Each structure stands twice: as C-alpha cells, then as structure tokens.
Amino acid sequence: MNKPSVFIVDDDPAIVDSLRYLLEQNGYPVESYPSGEDLFRSISPETIGILVLDVRMPGIDGMQVLEILRSKKFLVKTIMITGHGDIPMTVRAIKGGAVEFLEKPFYPETLLQAIEDAATIIENGQDDDDEKLPEIERFRSLNPRERVILNGIVRGLSNKELAEGLDVSLRTIQFGRSRMFKKIGFQNRGELMEWIVANNIDLKYFHRDKC
C-alpha cells in the first residue's frame, strides 16, 4: 500500500523543512502550506491524507482550521502540534477531531508513530474506530495501543501486568498511560472511573482489544 500524503501547515520555515525531511526520508509524499488559508485553496473535503497542523499561526489559527475541517466533513486525519499546549487545549483539539496532539519539541519517533496510527485509521476506514468504544468524543483519538492500555486500566490491571501483556517495558507503559490520560482529559484512574459511573457507561465496551 502506498503511504498517504502528509500536508504540513506551519508558518515557521525551519519547522517545515525539518518535518519535510523526516517524512520524506520515511517514504511519505509531503506538501506544505504557511497558513490555513493556503491549505484550503489546495485541498477539498474528499482529499485523503494526513494533516500536521500547527496551533498558532497568523490568520486563521490551527483550532479554527480544525473546526472548518470538522464542519465541512473533510476526510484528512489531523495531528496537531504546538509549543504551548495544555490539557484544555488538548481536550478541545481531540473533541474537534484531531487524532493526536503533540507538544514541541517532540521526538521524531513520536511524530512518525502518530502518522502511522493516522495512516492505519485511513486504511481501516473512517468508521471503524467508533465501534470499538462508546461514541464518546474524548476516546476517538486513541491509537490501538492506547485503547488496550485504557481497557486494561478500567479492568484494574497494573502497569506491570500491562507491560507483560503487551511485551513492552514498564517505562513504555508508564509513558503511554500518561499520554493516554492527557488525551482523554483525566488525571488518573479514579477520575476516569468516576466519570464512567456518572455517565452510566457499560463496562463491556472496555473489555475489547485486551492485552
């Protein structure tokens, strides 16, 4: 399968050049735009690909771009990047349809993994993810490993048990757990479980994708 095109929207030429080099070295066709306005002059709602979108830009900012993408039902999958992120912004981006939210500076491997996850969503079809968990906006962006971690946490598994089940290091689980909680807007398991109970979420939804 050919790798999907990646569209970079960032007004910093140095960032664009760095991302372009990384992605092209890993086989991704790349197009770049200095603003959201330029992006919308070049793609249509039917365009298939992955958007790497900076939050803070002149003109319409990244969050406004995300809102337009969602309201007009664009098919591109969006990865947000910013140097000034916080939990409310992350939650807003995820609710707006972003599949990932990365804070600068990030490791190249982190971006590549996010792009691979977005490519998997494209390959599997637009609606496949929504069937794995309840139709709750905050869970839409979780990648397959984060879904397994989430399900394990709800089932009461320890970090050690998750690491053994996924055959990864304890540190990998700790990092993934932290990222997962940040993406869905909770500080810890206690807050997550309180929300599940308060919203009468059926726990059977968290017993799929087991490790």
Backbone as a ProteinNet text record, in pm:
[ID]
protein_1_A
[PRIMARY]
MNKPSVFIVDDDPAIVDSLRYLLEQNGYPVESYPSGEDLFRSISPETIGILVLDVRMPGIDGMQVLEILRSKKFLVKTIMITGHGDIPMTVRAIKGGAVEFLEKPFYPETLLQAIEDAATIIENGQDDDDEKLPEIERFRSLNPRERVILNGIVRGLSNKELAEGLDVSLRTIQFGRSRMFKKIGFQNRGELMEWIVANNIDLKYFHRDKC
[TERTIARY]
84.2	0	87.1	54.6	128.3	99.3	200.4	180.6	99.3	11.1	-71.2	11.6	-37.1	29.1	15.4	117.6	114.9	117.7	23.3	14.2	58.1	165.3	216.7	166.4	105.5	62.4	130.4	231.4	310.4	375.9	378.4	435.5	584.7	645	788	862.7	936.7	1005.6	1102.6	1168.5	1263.7	1192.3	1077.1	998	951.3	902.1	852.8	963.5	1081.6	1193.1	1233.5	1234.9	1272.3	1171.4	1042.4	938.6	937	953.8	955.4	1067.9	1185.9	1299.8	1270.9	1220.3	1190	1089.3	982.6	875.3	914.6	982.9	1024.4	1126.5	1212	1307.6	1237.2	1114.6	1037.9	929.7	942.9	858.6	725.5	702.2	574.6	583.2	490	481.8	439.9	503.3	479	444.5	342.2	311.2	306.1	345.5	345.9	279.2	220.4	149.2	178.2	196.9	228.3	107.2	-13.1	-133.7	-251.2	-354.3	-475.7	-544	-538.9	-599.3	-536.7	-404	-335.6	-373.1	-390.7	-431.2	-564.9	-663.1	-797.5	-807.2	-708.4	-704.7	-651.3	-596	-527.3	-591.6	-670.4	-733.8	-885	-953.9	-1100.3	-1145.9	-1274.9	-1323.7	-1296.1	-1280.7	-1258.7	-1111.8	-1022.3	-879.2	-845.3	-770.9	-726.6	-582.7	-554.7	-418.2	-413.1	-296.1	-272.7	-224.3	-286.8	-253.9	-175	-56	22.3	4.2	-69.7	-122.3	-74	-5.9	37.8	-81.4	-83.3	-194.9	-187.8	-71.5	-59.2	-1.5	-88.8	-47.5	-118.4	-62.7	-134	-257.8	-353.2	-477.4	-562	-622.3	-699.5	-602.3	-619.8	-525.8	-562.5	-478.8	-497.6	-630.3	-677.2	-804	-919.8	-911.1	-1015.1	-1011.5	-890.5	-877.3	-944.1	-919.6	-977.3	-1129.8	-1184.6	-1330.5	-1387.9	-1318.4	-1364.4	-1358.2	-1248.7	-1234.6	-1350	-1385	-1490.8	-1628.2	-1655.6	-1788.2	-1815.9	-1710.2	-1727.6	-1693.4	-1673.1	-1654.1	-1536.9	-1422.9	-1301.8	-1257.3	-1199.3	-1156.2	-1015	-936.3	-798.8	-798.6	-697.5	-676.7	-574.8	-603.8	-523.9	-442.5	-314.3	-224.8	-190.6	-227.1	-198.8	-61.1	12.5	141.3	144.2	208	217	332.5	383.4	486.9	430.4	298.2	236	107	114.5	-5.1	-41.2	-167	-213.4	-328.3	-374.4	-478.2	-607.8	-659.4	-782.2	-768.7	-653.3	-632.4	-628.2	-562.9	-555.9	-695	-776	-911.7	-994.3	-980.4	-1054.5	-1015.6	-885.8	-839.4	-893	-887.6	-935.7	-1085.8	-1160.4	-1304.1	-1333.1	-1240.1	-1257.2	-1221.8	-1173.5	-1146.9	-1001.6	-908.6	-766.8	-741	-653.6	-621.2	-502.7	-430.2	-315.7	-284.6	-225.3	-185.9	-45.3	52	192.3	246	320	383.7	528.1	568.6	707	791.8	914.9	976.1	933.9	915.5	880.5	984.7	997.4	1092.1	1041.1	1130.2	1087	1004.4	1045.1	972.9	828.5	806.3	671.1	580.8	631.7	553.1	531	634.2	619.7	516.4	514.8	415.9	275.4	259.9	129.1	82.1	173.4	138.2	104.4	177.8	145.2	6.5	-25.9	-158.2	-267.6	-243.2	-341.1	-355.8	-244.5	-248.6	-328.4	-316.1	-392.1	-541.5	-579.2	-720.2	-772.3	-692.4	-732.1	-748.9	-653.1	-656.1	-775.7	-810.4	-918.3	-1056.6	-1063.3	-1193.3	-1233.2	-1313	-1349.2	-1420.1	-1507.1	-1595	-1549.9	-1440.3	-1402.7	-1374.5	-1307.2	-1269.6	-1390.1	-1497.7	-1609.9	-1682.6	-1659.1	-1729.4	-1657.7	-1533.5	-1455.7	-1482.1	-1525.4	-1559.6	-1691.7	-1756.9	-1880.7	-1856.4	-1962.5	-1948.2	-1929.8	-1814.6	-1779.8	-1660.5	-1672	-1570.3	-1430.7	-1419.3	-1285.9	-1204.8	-1267.2	-1194	-1155.6	-1201	-1186.1	-1041.4	-954.1	-817.2	-720.1	-763.6	-670	-622.4	-491	-438.2	-457.6	-433.3	-462.2	-396.6	-269.4	-204	-267.8	-301.2	-363.8	-501	-571.5	-700.2	-680.7	-577.9	-550.3	-513.8	-432	-394.6	-517.9	-603	-726.5	-812.2	-833.1	-917.1	-858.6	-724.9	-659.9	-673.4	-661.6	-675.3	-816.1	-916.1	-1055	-1077	-1012.2	-1025.7	-942	-862.5	-785.7	-647.9	-596.4	-462.2	-356	-248.5	-136.6	-48.5	40.6	135.2	219.5	259.4	340.6	264.1	137.2	55.7	35.2	15.9	1.2	129.3	243.3	372.5	395.3	362.3	379	283.7	160	61.8	95.4	156.6	192.9	336.4	410.3	550.7	634	615.5	694	749	834	893.3	793	819.1	735	735.5	851	861.4	773.5	765.7	680.2	534.7	491.7	354.4	330.8	425.4	409.8	395.2	477.3	470	337.3	297.9	173.2	52	56.3	-53.7	-68.7	45.2	42.4	-14.8	30.5	-19.8	-168.1	-209.2	-348.5	-439.3	-401.2	-482	-490.3	-378.7	-378.7	-472.6	-472.8	-555.2	-704.2	-742.8	-885.1	-930.7	-837.1	-876.1	-896.3	-829.9	-836.5	-696.5	-688.6	-560	-517.1	-614.6	-581.7	-700.5	-680.9	-785.7	-908.9	-887.7	-1000.8	-1096.8	-1041.7	-1125.7	-1197.1	-1124.7	-1184	-1300.8	-1282.4	-1387.3	-1508.2	-1483.7	-1595	-1678.2	-1608.7	-1678.8	-1758.4	-1699.4	-1768.7	-1896.5	-1886.8	-2003.9	-2108.6	-2063.9	-2157.1	-2232.8	-2169.4	-2232	-2292.4	-2295.2	-2356.9	-2301	-2168.3	-2104.4	-2093.6	-2140	-2134.8	-1989.5	-1942.5	-1802.5	-1766.9	-1865.8	-1834.1	-1756.9	-1773.7	-1701.9	-1552.1	-1512.6	-1371.2	-1311.4	-1380.9	-1329.1	-1297.7	-1290.4	-1245.1	-1098.7	-1031.7	-890.9	-806.6	-821.8	-747	-601.5	-515.5	-376	-361.7
-119.8	0	124	220.7	345.5	426.2	494.3	575.9	700.1	743.5	861.3	988.9	1088.9	1218.9	1285.5	1361.5	1438.6	1586.4	1661.5	1804.7	1878.3	1955.3	2030.3	2173.8	2222.7	2362.2	2427.7	2509.4	2576.2	2698.2	2809.9	2931.8	2946.4	2847.2	2850.6	2766.5	2830.4	2755.2	2650	2679.1	2582.5	2455.6	2472.6	2356.7	2277.3	2347.8	2281.3	2200.8	2261.5	2191.5	2067	2079	1965.9	1851.7	1886.3	1783.9	1721.5	1803.7	1752.4	1650	1683.1	1592.1	1459.5	1467.7	1346.9	1259	1319.7	1242.3	1185.9	1265.7	1214.7	1102.6	1111.2	1003.6	874	886.2	767.8	732.8	788.1	744.9	814.6	924.4	994.7	1109.3	1117.5	1236.2	1355.2	1469.2	1583.9	1708.4	1779.9	1913.9	2005.7	2131.4	2222.6	2354.5	2416.7	2542.9	2631.9	2763.4	2853.3	2898.4	2866.7	2912.7	2821.1	2833.4	2757.4	2798.2	2927.3	2975.9	2908.7	2896.7	2830.8	2683.2	2619.7	2479	2461.1	2544.6	2527.5	2565	2636.7	2663.3	2543.1	2445.7	2334.9	2198.3	2181.1	2051.5	2066.8	1955.8	1953.4	1856.5	1856.7	1761.9	1616.1	1585.4	1446.3	1406.3	1501.3	1471.4	1370.3	1266.8	1166.4	1197	1198.4	1222.8	1255.9	1297.2	1327.7	1471.3	1546.8	1687.6	1706	1765.3	1803.4	1953.7	1994	2130.1	2201.5	2315	2395.5	2471.9	2489.8	2558.8	2708.9	2767.8	2914.1	2959.2	3026.5	3077.4	3209.3	3293.1	3415	3380.1	3472.9	3444	3348.5	3250.6	3152.7	3056.6	3037.4	2951.9	2804.7	2718.9	2576.1	2524	2579	2533.3	2570.8	2688.3	2728.3	2640.6	2607.2	2515.1	2382	2333.1	2205.5	2211.9	2324.3	2340.3	2338.4	2403.2	2403.3	2262.3	2192	2054.6	1967.8	1984.8	1902.5	1941.3	2071.7	2116.9	2083.2	2082.2	2053	1908.2	1828.7	1683.6	1646.9	1713.7	1675.5	1536.6	1461.2	1324.8	1316.4	1424.4	1418.5	1393.5	1319	1295.5	1397.2	1459.5	1573.3	1542.7	1578	1573.8	1718.3	1762.7	1899.8	1906	2014.8	2036.3	2178.4	2196.3	2328.9	2335.1	2454.4	2475.1	2522.7	2541.1	2598.3	2524.7	2395.1	2316.6	2307.2	2276.7	2248.2	2148.8	2098.6	1995.5	2044.9	2165.8	2211.5	2220.6	2267.7	2276.8	2138.1	2044.8	1908	1847.8	1862.9	1807.8	1872.4	2004.4	2074.7	2023.2	2000.7	1950.9	1810.8	1725	1587.7	1586.8	1668.6	1677.8	1733.1	1815.5	1873.1	1778.8	1659.8	1560.2	1526.4	1591.2	1557.9	1416.1	1344	1208.2	1206.3	1318.2	1326.8	1473.3	1500.3	1636	1627.3	1687.5	1677.3	1814	1817.9	1941	1945.2	2058.8	2079.6	2107.3	2061.7	1973.3	1828.7	1753	1612	1528.7	1403.7	1314.1	1279.7	1266.8	1227.1	1099	1003.9	876.5	896.4	997	1023.1	1069.1	1159.3	1205.6	1092.5	1015.8	905.8	804.5	776.8	683.5	739.8	869.6	933	926.2	947.6	941.9	798.9	701.6	561.6	525.9	575.8	549.4	611.5	735.3	801.7	726.7	678.3	601.4	472.2	411.1	288.9	317.3	431.7	470.3	487.9	553.7	572.9	438.1	349	217.8	134.8	144.4	61.7	118.2	242.9	302.6	403.4	498.4	613.5	575.6	474.4	449.8	338.1	267.9	150.1	182.5	293.7	325.8	347.5	407.9	445.5	324.5	203.5	86.3	19.3	56.3	-14.1	35.5	161.7	219	291.1	332.4	408.3	531.2	583.9	701.6	824.9	835.6	944.6	1014.9	1144.3	1217.7	1201.6	1200.3	1202.4	1076.4	967.2	844	827	916.9	895.3	892.4	965.4	981.1	873	785.2	687.8	590.3	569.2	471.4	330.8	226.3	90	53.7	91.1	57.6	133.7	260.5	338.4	282.7	227.3	163.9	43.5	-34.8	-151.2	-106.4	-2.5	49.6	100.1	175.5	225.2	110.3	10.6	-102.5	-176.7	-192.2	-259.3	-182.5	-50.6	33.4	22.1	27.2	14.1	-121.3	-225	-359.9	-379.8	-278.1	-285	-344.8	-359	-414.3	-314.3	-364.2	-279.7	-248.3	-150.2	-119.7	-241.9	-317.5	-436.5	-539.5	-560.1	-657	-612.4	-481.9	-430	-449.1	-421.5	-436.7	-581.6	-674.8	-816.5	-859.5	-810	-847.1	-795.3	-677.3	-617.3	-647.8	-713.3	-747.4	-622.4	-521.2	-397.9	-365.9	-264	-227.5	-153.6	-155	-82.9	66.1	117.4	259.9	295.5	205.9	230.1	241.4	155.5	160.4	288.8	327.3	449.5	570.7	576.2	686.8	683.5	565.2	552.4	584.2	543.8	571.3	721.4	789.4	933.9	1006.5	968.4	1029.9	1001.6	878.8	841.5	924.2	937.6	1016.5	1161.8	1215.9	1354.9	1373.1	1277.3	1288	1281.2	1201.8	1188.5	1280.7	1358.4	1463.8	1423.2	1316.3	1275	1274.2	1294	1293	1152.5	1065.8	933.6	838.6	712.9	612.2	648.3	708.1	745.4	839.6	942.8	1037.6	968.3	880.3	807.9	722	647.3	558.2	636.9	750.6	834.7	880.8	918.1	964.8	851	731.3	615.7	585.8	587.5	559.5	669.2	796.2	908.6	911.4	861.2	863.1	729	636.3	505.2	434.7	440.6	374.9	225.4	144.3	-0.8	-47.6	-115.6	-158.7	-261.4	-320.1	-417.6	-352	-222.4	-153.5	-149.6	-169.7	-164.7	-304.2	-404.8	-541.6	-594.2	-501.2	-536.2	-497.8	-541.6	-506.5	-535.8	-650.9	-684.6	-715	-693	-733.1	-874.6
0	0	0	-88.2	-89.9	35.5	84.6	203.8	168.1	259.2	230.6	229.8	158.2	157.1	293.4	330.3	454.6	417.8	473.2	448.8	575.4	565.3	679.6	670.7	778.9	784.1	902.9	874.1	978.1	913.7	985.5	928.6	956.9	1022.7	1053.1	949	857.9	751.8	804.9	918.3	974.3	1019.5	1083.4	1126.9	1005.3	905.5	784.5	717.8	704.2	639.5	717.7	850.9	935.5	922.7	928.7	918.3	779	677.9	540.9	522.8	572	558.8	629.2	753.4	830.2	756.9	709.8	648.8	512.9	433.3	302.5	316.3	418.6	443	481.5	531.4	570.3	468.1	348.3	238	220.4	292.7	280.6	179.9	85.2	-0.1	86.9	69.2	156.7	75.5	121.7	72.3	193.8	177.2	291.6	255.8	359	342.2	462.9	441.4	552.6	632.3	584.7	654.7	624	707.8	683.7	554.7	524.7	401	278.9	281.2	169.3	160.1	276	276.4	206.1	243.3	188.8	41.2	-8.4	-151.9	-230.5	-157.1	-224.5	-204.1	-98.3	-74.8	-71.1	-89.3	-86.2	22.1	55.9	157	122.6	-5.8	-47.4	-45.7	-17.2	-16.6	92.8	57.8	154	193.3	322.5	367.2	514.8	558.7	700	710.5	798.3	816.4	945.1	934.2	1052.1	1067.2	1168.4	1178.2	1303.7	1284.9	1398.6	1455.1	1586.4	1650.5	1627.3	1653	1649.8	1516.7	1437.8	1307.3	1281.1	1194.2	1155.5	1074.7	1070.9	1000.5	1082.6	1018.3	1094.5	1162.3	1292.8	1365.5	1349.4	1408.6	1390.8	1442.9	1555.4	1610.5	1518	1456.5	1361.1	1236.4	1191.6	1077.9	1111.3	1232.4	1275.3	1274.6	1320	1321.7	1179.9	1086.1	947.1	888.4	916.3	867.6	915.9	1042	1100.9	1046.1	1039.8	997.4	851.1	769.1	626.6	591.9	697.4	682.9	591.5	612.4	540	584.9	493	522.8	580	569.9	620.3	770.7	817.2	959.7	1010.3	1123.8	1169.1	1293.7	1288.3	1403.9	1438	1557.1	1600	1664.7	1638.5	1704.7	1759.9	1875.4	1935	2033	2052.3	2152.9	2284	2290	2409.7	2442.9	2459.3	2484	2630.9	2657.6	2792.6	2781.7	2895.1	2892.2	2828.1	2863.7	2797.8	2645.7	2598.2	2453.9	2391.7	2460.7	2409.8	2397.2	2501.3	2500	2389.2	2375	2269.8	2132.1	2110.6	1980.9	1953.7	2055.3	2037.8	2011.5	2085.8	2062.1	1923.3	1873	1740.3	1627.5	1662	1559.5	1535.4	1607.5	1589.8	1638.7	1569.1	1611.5	1707.5	1716.6	1807.7	1833.6	1949.9	1987.8	2045.4	1977.6	2017.9	2057.1	2167.7	2211.7	2163.7	2105.8	2065.2	2189.5	2191.8	2092.4	2117.1	2013	2026.6	1952.8	1994.6	1928.4	1788.5	1691.9	1557.2	1558.4	1644.7	1651.5	1697.3	1782	1831	1717.5	1634.8	1520.3	1420.7	1393.2	1297.8	1345.8	1476.6	1530.2	1514.8	1541.7	1526.8	1381.9	1289	1147.2	1105.9	1157	1127.9	1181	1301	1358.1	1271.4	1225.5	1138.8	1007	953.5	828.9	846.6	963.8	992.6	995.2	1053.7	1056.5	914.2	830.1	690.1	620.1	642	575.9	620.6	749.4	803.2	776.2	735.8	706.7	811.3	770	851.7	980.2	977.2	1090.4	1182	1148	1226.1	1370.6	1397	1533.7	1622.8	1568	1651.4	1708.3	1653.5	1701.3	1817.5	1844.5	1944.7	2085.8	2099.3	2228.2	2210.9	2319.9	2305.4	2218.8	2161.5	2075.7	2163.2	2222.9	2313.1	2252.4	2232.9	2158.5	2217.1	2349.3	2408.9	2380.7	2338.2	2311.6	2164	2077.8	1933.5	1886.9	1956.3	1904.9	1951.6	2042	2097.4	1990	1986.9	1892.8	1949.8	1871.8	1918.6	2051.4	2071.4	2198.3	2313.9	2292.1	2398.8	2434.2	2336	2365.5	2457.9	2429.7	2514	2655.1	2665.7	2797.6	2870.9	2801.8	2862.9	2913.3	2828	2866.9	2986	2986.7	3098.6	3228.4	3221.4	3340.8	3396.8	3309.7	3354.9	3420.6	3367.9	3424.2	3549.9	3586.6	3710.3	3697.4	3575.1	3558	3602.6	3658.7	3699.9	3579.1	3595.7	3488.3	3453.1	3555.8	3532.5	3450.2	3482.7	3408.6	3263.2	3243.8	3108.4	3028.4	3092.9	3025.5	2984.3	3073.7	3041.6	2930.1	2935.6	2834.2	2696	2690.3	2562	2522.1	2613	2588.6	2559.5	2645.9	2635.4	2774	2781	2909.3	2997.1	3126.8	3221.5	3189.8	3150	3117.5	2997.6	2900	2784	2825.6	2916.7	2966.4	3044.3	3128.8	3207.2	3116.3	3011.3	2916.4	2840.9	2793.9	2719.9	2805.5	2931.6	3024.6	3046.3	3065.7	3087	2965.6	2846.7	2722.8	2704.1	2733.7	2716.1	2807.2	2934.7	3027.4	2982.3	2933.9	2888.4	2770	2678.4	2558.7	2590.6	2690.8	2720.8	2832.5	2889.1	2981.8	3125.9	3170.4	3310.2	3370.2	3502.2	3570.6	3610.5	3641.5	3694.2	3677.6	3721.2	3707.9	3789.2	3907.3	3991.7	3920.2	3856.9	3783.1	3667.7	3598.1	3485.8	3531.9	3640.2	3688.1	3738.5	3803.3	3848.4	3729.2	3622	3502.1	3438.7	3433.1	3375.8	3453	3586.1	3670.2	3654.8	3657.9	3649.8	3517.5	3411.7	3279.8	3239.7	3334.9	3311.5	3187.8	3173.6	3060.2	3088.5	2994.7	3009.6	3002	3106	3111.3	3004.2	2939.4	2834.4	2720.4	2704.8	2597.5	2622.4	2747.5	2782	2796.1	2747.4	2752.7	2613.3	2516.5	2382.5	2372.3	2269.3	2247.2	2370.4	2430.3	2551.5	2520.7	2624.4	2609.5	2662.5
[MASK]
+++++++++++++++++++++++++++++++++++++++++++++++++++++++++++++++++++++++++++++++++++++++++++++++++++++++++++++++++++++++++++++++++++++++++++++++++++++++++++++++++++++++++++++++++++++++++++++++++++++++++++++++++++

